[in-house]
Amino acid sequence: MPKIMVAVDSDALAEIHAKLDALSAKIDAVRVAPVPEWMPAGEYAKLAGVTRRTVMNWIAAGRIESSRHGATVMVRANPGA
């Protein structure tokens, strides 16, 4: 692939560097943790990008495994686990 030179004024270059530094800081701050085997239905809903009601409907339809612990409905987060 041929190299291409692009002229950028110093203010624009400084802005690019600042954005790259901010992005780099955000990437460095990310910490990945393993998903627990079971989690509350509301937490599962947030991870799935749906409402808690949708998760409860999935449970009623047998689409996901659940267990009740007192008033808390727990959902198996890792189906094969």
C-alpha positions as CSV (number, residue, x, y, z in Angstrom):
1,M,0.0,0.0,0.0
2,P,1.5,3.4,-1.0
3,K,2.2,5.9,1.8
4,I,0.3,9.2,1.6
5,M,1.3,12.4,3.3
6,V,-1.4,14.7,4.6
7,A,-0.9,18.3,5.7
8,V,-2.6,19.1,9.0
9,D,-2.3,22.4,10.8
10,S,-0.9,22.3,14.4
11,D,-4.2,23.1,16.1
12,A,-6.0,20.2,14.3
13,L,-3.0,17.9,15.1
14,A,-3.2,18.9,18.8
15,E,-6.9,18.1,18.8
16,I,-6.3,14.7,17.2
17,H,-3.6,13.9,19.8
18,A,-6.0,15.0,22.7
19,K,-8.8,12.7,21.3
20,L,-6.3,9.8,21.0
21,D,-5.1,10.4,24.5
22,A,-8.7,10.4,25.9
23,L,-9.6,7.3,23.9
24,S,-6.4,5.5,25.1
25,A,-7.3,6.4,28.7
26,K,-10.8,5.0,28.3
27,I,-9.4,1.8,26.8
28,D,-6.9,1.4,29.6
29,A,-9.7,1.9,32.2
30,V,-11.8,-1.1,30.9
31,R,-11.7,-4.1,33.0
32,V,-13.3,-7.3,31.8
33,A,-14.7,-9.6,34.5
34,P,-16.2,-13.0,33.9
35,V,-20.0,-13.2,33.8
36,P,-21.3,-15.0,36.9
37,E,-23.3,-18.2,36.3
38,W,-26.4,-16.8,37.9
39,M,-27.6,-13.2,38.1
40,P,-30.7,-11.2,39.0
41,A,-33.3,-10.9,36.2
42,G,-32.9,-7.1,36.2
43,E,-29.2,-7.3,35.8
44,Y,-29.6,-9.9,33.0
45,A,-32.1,-7.6,31.3
46,K,-29.5,-4.7,31.3
47,L,-26.8,-6.9,29.8
48,A,-29.3,-8.2,27.1
49,G,-30.5,-4.7,26.3
50,V,-34.2,-5.5,27.1
51,T,-36.6,-4.8,29.9
52,R,-37.0,-6.9,33.0
53,R,-40.5,-7.7,31.8
54,T,-39.1,-9.2,28.6
55,V,-36.8,-11.4,30.7
56,M,-39.7,-12.5,32.8
57,N,-41.6,-13.4,29.6
58,W,-38.7,-15.4,28.4
59,I,-38.6,-17.3,31.7
60,A,-42.4,-18.0,31.4
61,A,-41.9,-19.2,27.8
62,G,-39.0,-21.5,28.9
63,R,-36.4,-19.7,26.8
64,I,-34.1,-19.1,29.8
65,E,-33.5,-21.0,33.0
66,S,-34.4,-19.3,36.3
67,S,-34.5,-19.9,40.0
68,R,-36.2,-17.9,42.7
69,H,-34.3,-16.9,45.9
70,G,-36.8,-15.3,48.1
71,A,-38.1,-12.3,46.2
72,T,-35.2,-12.3,43.8
73,V,-35.5,-14.1,40.4
74,M,-32.1,-15.4,39.3
75,V,-31.4,-16.2,35.7
76,R,-28.7,-18.5,34.4
77,A,-26.4,-16.2,32.6
78,N,-24.2,-18.9,31.0
79,P,-26.7,-21.4,29.6
80,G,-24.1,-24.1,29.0
81,A,-22.4,-23.7,32.4
